[in-house]
Structure formats: C-alpha cells, structure tokens
Amino acid sequence: MQLGLVFNSVMVRVACWMLFACLCFSMMNGIVRHLGGVIEPIVVVFFRCLFGLVAMAPFLLRAGFSSLRTEKPMLHVVRGLVAVVAMSCWFYGITLMPLAEAVALSFTTPLFSSIAAVILLGEVMRRRRWTATVVGFIGTLIVLRPGLSEFTTGSFLILTAALLMAVNQVMVKYLTGKDHPNAIVFWLVFLVLPLSFAPAAAFWQTPIGVEWVWLISLGMIATLGHQLMVRSFAIADATAVVPFEFMRLPFVALIGFLAFGEKPDLWTWVGAAVIVSSSVYITHRESQQGHIVSSAKSANIEP
C-alpha cells in the first residue's frame, strides 16, 4: 500500500513536470518561429544559450556548484558541437514548415537513438525493436507523404536535427549515472554559447525593442523545460516518461493555430501517433533489457 502511494506520488510529479516541460518546449518553438522572420536562427541559438545560462542560476544555487563536476569533459565538448548543429537545424527548420508537422517529425528521435546506441554503445537490437523502428519510420512517411507532397528543405533540416538530437541523447544516456543532471544541462548550454558565437557573428543582428523580451523569455523557458524533463527521467523509468512527450504535439498545434493560423492535417496526427507508439514500445523493450536505468539511483538529486 505504501509502495503504491509512493509510486502514485512520483507519477503525479512526473506527469506535472513533463506536461509543463512540453508546454515550455512548445512555447519555445513558437517564439523561435516568431523571431525567424527578423533574426537569423544561429543568432537566436546564441541568445537562447546566453539567457539559458542565466536561468541556470537558481538550480546551481540550490544544488551547489559541486554538482557541475564531470568525469567526461571531452564528451561534453563533443555533445556541445553536436548540439550547435542540431539546434541550428531545428531553429531554421521550424521557420520553414508548420510547427505541428515539425514536432511530429521530431518524434523520430528515439528511433534514431536506438540505431545510434547500436553503433556508438554496442547495444544489441533484436527483431522486435528493429520491427518497431521500421514501423516508426513508416509513420514518418505518413507525415511526409512522399509523392503526394514535396520533401522540403524544412523537412530535411528537422529530420537532420532529430538525428543529431538522437546522437546527443545517446551521449546523455552514457553520462547518466556519471554526472549530476545540473552538469548535463549546464555544460551543454555553457559550451554551445561560445561554439555558436562564431557563426552567429557572421550573421549578427543586434535585437531591438521587444525582441529582447522574446529572446530572454526563450532562454528562460527552454532551460526550465530542460530541467523539468531531466528531473522527470531522474525519478522515473523512461517507459513512464516518454509517453508524455506526445503532448508536445497538441500544445504546439494550438500555438501554431492561434499565432500563425496553421491547421495540421489528419495525416500529421496519424503519422505522429504511429511514430510515438513505436517509440514507446522501443523504450519499453530497452527498459526490459536493462539498457535504461533510473538516474535517480546514481544522480543522487533531490527533485
């Protein structure tokens, strides 16, 4: 009975944190889309990290700077390089296509992650997981509808971002248990800042007026969403957390409709459902085979 109450308490927290994280990421995408017409995406990446770093302060003060200690500094550097390209592709891609369609395609990240884990971590994927991965990519084809609609630059950039985010996800999987969640979030933002500055300088535009408000909000919202997501994975198995990610689609669809007059078609929802279902199944199989462990045991954090 007591175990059940603890489980319910944990799941309530996970549900609240993940729903709010999904709302944060959806708002972030809406802001990026809004700024896309006036500020170059790579400049937006720079400011997202600049103000995101400021937003890290309350979390660092609470946990202490010792939480930033890392055993794998070079891996964080590689992760930062991958993240710069991934964020640039994502931020540019969502200015070129409907928000809901972009988010639906981003659900392929766990599919790419499974394949990347085989290549980079030497994990073994058996027949069921390979089948689920293929089904997930069929869902991608449902969203893209090749032959019926054009494969656009935006679609290419979003899928490239999903692939790179999957590589990033595999690195996070490796770092989980070695580094505190604060370190995982902080070093990403801290390293992307200088790495994005050089390309941002080539397209530099100094924000004016209300653009500063949007950029500050972007950094704050993105960091809060990332923290909530990391802490959700820290107190619950991935099988319990991943299904909540589907909520990004209705949230971003609502923002797309209200702010930009976008109406996602039926096939976007159908394709997204297929992708998410296969991703949840893959996560479940990974958990059963011991590839996913709760980082609460190793991160030793107080959520």
C-alpha positions in Angstrom: 0.0 0.0 0.0 2.8 2.4 1.0 4.7 1.5 -2.2 1.6 2.2 -4.2 1.3 5.6 -2.6 4.9 6.4 -3.3 4.6 5.3 -6.9 1.4 7.4 -7.4 3.2 10.4 -5.8 6.1 10.0 -8.2 3.9 9.6 -11.2 1.9 12.7 -10.3 5.1 14.7 -10.2 6.4 13.2 -13.4 3.0 14.0 -15.1 3.0 17.6 -13.9 6.7 18.1 -14.7 6.5 16.6 -18.2 3.3 18.4 -19.2 4.8 21.7 -18.1 8.1 20.8 -19.9 6.2 20.0 -23.1 4.4 23.4 -22.8 7.7 25.1 -22.3 9.2 23.5 -25.4 6.1 24.3 -27.4 6.3 27.9 -26.3 10.0 27.9 -27.2 9.2 26.7 -30.7 6.5 29.4 -31.1 9.0 32.1 -30.1 11.6 30.8 -32.5 9.1 30.7 -35.3 8.0 34.3 -34.4 11.6 35.6 -34.4 12.6 33.6 -37.6 11.4 36.4 -39.9 13.6 39.1 -38.2 16.6 37.4 -36.6 18.9 34.7 -38.2 18.3 31.3 -36.5 22.0 30.9 -35.5 21.8 34.3 -33.7 18.7 33.0 -31.9 20.7 29.9 -30.8 23.3 32.1 -29.3 20.9 34.2 -27.3 18.9 31.1 -26.3 22.1 29.8 -24.6 23.1 33.1 -23.2 19.9 33.7 -21.3 19.5 30.0 -20.7 22.8 30.1 -18.8 21.4 32.9 -16.6 18.3 30.8 -16.0 20.5 28.1 -14.6 21.5 30.2 -11.6 18.6 29.2 -9.3 19.3 25.5 -9.9 23.0 25.9 -9.2 22.4 27.9 -6.0 20.1 25.1 -4.8 22.3 22.2 -5.6 25.7 23.9 -5.3 28.5 24.3 -7.9 29.9 20.9 -6.9 27.0 19.5 -9.0 28.8 20.7 -12.1 31.7 18.3 -11.6 32.1 16.0 -14.6 34.1 12.8 -15.3 33.9 13.2 -19.1 34.7 16.8 -20.1 35.6 16.0 -23.7 32.3 14.2 -24.2 30.6 17.3 -23.1 32.6 19.3 -25.7 31.6 16.8 -28.5 28.0 17.0 -27.2 28.2 20.8 -27.5 29.3 20.6 -31.1 26.5 18.2 -32.0 24.0 20.4 -30.2 25.1 23.6 -32.0 24.3 21.9 -35.4 21.2 20.3 -34.1 19.7 23.5 -32.6 20.6 25.4 -35.7 18.9 22.9 -38.0 15.9 22.8 -35.7 15.6 26.6 -35.3 15.9 27.2 -39.0 13.7 24.2 -39.9 10.7 25.4 -37.9 10.7 28.7 -39.7 10.1 26.8 -43.0 7.3 24.4 -42.2 4.2 24.1 -39.9 5.0 23.8 -36.2 2.9 20.7 -35.7 4.4 18.9 -38.7 7.9 19.7 -37.5 7.2 18.4 -34.0 5.6 15.2 -35.4 8.9 14.6 -37.4 10.9 15.2 -34.2 9.3 12.2 -32.6 11.7 10.1 -34.7 14.5 11.0 -32.3 14.0 7.8 -30.2 14.1 5.8 -33.4 17.4 7.3 -34.5 18.6 6.9 -30.9 18.1 3.2 -30.9 20.2 2.9 -34.1 22.8 5.3 -32.7 23.0 3.2 -29.5 23.8 0.1 -31.5 26.6 1.9 -33.4 28.0 4.0 -30.5 27.4 2.0 -27.4 27.4 -1.5 -28.9 23.8 -2.2 -27.7 22.0 -5.2 -29.2 18.7 -4.6 -31.0 16.7 -7.7 -31.5 13.9 -8.4 -34.1 11.1 -6.7 -32.1 12.9 -3.4 -31.7 14.0 -3.4 -35.3 10.4 -4.0 -36.4 9.2 -1.2 -34.1 11.9 1.1 -35.6 10.8 0.3 -39.1 7.1 0.9 -38.2 8.2 4.3 -36.7 9.8 5.4 -39.9 6.7 4.3 -41.8 4.9 6.8 -39.5 7.5 9.4 -40.7 6.5 8.6 -44.3 2.8 9.1 -43.4 3.7 12.6 -42.2 5.8 13.5 -45.2 3.6 11.7 -47.8 6.4 11.4 -50.4 4.9 11.6 -53.9 1.9 13.5 -52.7 3.7 16.4 -51.2 7.2 17.9 -51.7 10.1 16.9 -49.5 11.1 20.4 -48.4 14.3 21.9 -47.0 12.4 22.3 -43.7 11.6 18.6 -43.6 15.3 17.8 -44.3 16.5 20.2 -41.5 14.0 18.8 -39.0 15.0 15.2 -39.6 18.7 16.1 -39.5 18.0 17.8 -36.2 16.2 14.7 -34.9 19.2 12.5 -35.9 21.7 14.8 -34.2 19.4 15.0 -31.1 19.4 11.2 -31.1 23.2 11.2 -31.0 23.0 13.7 -28.2 20.5 11.5 -26.4 22.9 8.5 -26.6 25.7 10.7 -25.0 23.3 11.7 -22.3 22.5 8.0 -21.7 26.2 7.4 -21.3 26.6 10.4 -18.9 23.6 9.5 -16.8 25.0 7.9 -13.6 28.3 9.7 -14.0 27.2 13.3 -13.8 24.6 15.3 -11.9 21.6 16.5 -14.0 22.8 20.1 -13.4 26.1 19.2 -15.1 24.3 17.6 -18.0 22.2 20.8 -18.6 24.8 23.4 -17.7 27.7 22.1 -19.7 25.5 21.8 -22.8 24.4 25.5 -22.6 27.8 26.8 -21.4 29.6 25.1 -24.4 27.1 25.9 -27.0 27.4 29.6 -26.2 31.0 30.1 -27.5 30.6 27.5 -30.2 27.6 29.3 -31.6 29.1 32.8 -31.3 31.5 32.4 -34.3 28.8 31.6 -36.9 26.3 34.0 -35.2 28.9 36.8 -35.6 28.8 36.3 -39.4 25.0 37.0 -39.4 24.9 39.3 -36.4 21.8 41.4 -35.8 21.5 43.3 -32.6 18.0 42.8 -31.3 15.8 45.8 -30.8 12.9 46.7 -28.6 10.5 43.8 -27.8 12.9 41.3 -29.5 14.9 41.3 -26.3 11.9 40.3 -24.3 11.3 37.3 -26.7 14.9 36.2 -26.5 15.1 36.4 -22.7 11.8 34.5 -22.5 13.2 31.9 -24.9 16.3 31.2 -22.8 14.3 31.1 -19.6 11.6 28.8 -20.9 13.9 26.5 -22.7 16.1 26.0 -19.6 13.1 25.4 -17.4 11.7 22.8 -19.8 15.1 21.0 -20.0 15.4 21.0 -16.2 11.9 19.6 -15.7 12.5 16.9 -18.3 15.8 15.8 -16.8 14.3 15.6 -13.4 11.4 13.5 -14.7 13.9 11.0 -16.1 15.8 11.1 -12.8 12.9 9.9 -10.6 11.1 7.5 -13.0 11.8 5.0 -15.7 11.9 6.2 -19.2 8.9 4.0 -20.0 6.8 6.2 -17.7 8.2 9.5 -19.0 8.4 9.1 -22.8 4.6 8.8 -23.5 4.1 12.3 -22.1 6.3 13.7 -24.9 3.3 13.2 -27.3 1.7 16.2 -25.5 4.1 18.5 -27.3 2.0 18.0 -30.5 -1.4 19.3 -29.2 0.4 22.1 -27.4 2.4 23.3 -30.4 -0.6 22.7 -32.7 -2.6 25.1 -30.6 0.2 27.7 -30.6 0.5 27.2 -34.4 -3.2 27.8 -34.9 -3.6 30.8 -32.6 -0.4 32.6 -33.5 0.2 31.6 -37.1 -3.1 30.3 -38.4 -1.7 26.8 -39.1 -4.1 23.8 -39.2 -2.3 20.4 -39.1 -4.0 17.8 -41.3 -5.2 14.4 -40.3 -2.1 12.6 -41.6 0.2 14.6 -39.4 -1.7 13.3 -36.4 -1.9 9.7 -37.7 1.8 9.7 -38.6 2.8 11.2 -35.2 0.7 8.5 -33.4 2.5 5.7 -35.3 5.9 7.2 -34.5 5.1 7.8 -30.8 3.6 4.3 -30.4 6.7 2.7 -31.9 9.0 4.9 -29.8 7.1 4.0 -26.6 7.4 0.3 -27.5 11.1 0.6 -28.1 11.6 2.4 -24.8 9.6 -0.4 -23.1 11.9 -3.1 -24.7 15.0 -1.2 -23.7 13.8 -0.9 -20.2 13.1 -4.7 -20.0 16.5 -5.5 -21.4 18.2 -3.2 -18.9 19.5 -0.6 -21.3 17.6 2.2 -19.4 18.2 2.7 -15.7 16.7 5.3 -13.4 19.3 8.0 -13.0 17.8 8.8 -9.5 20.0 5.9 -8.2 23.2 7.4 -9.5 22.5 11.1 -9.8 21.5 11.4 -6.1 19.4 14.5 -6.6 16.6 15.9 -4.6 13.9 16.7 -7.3 
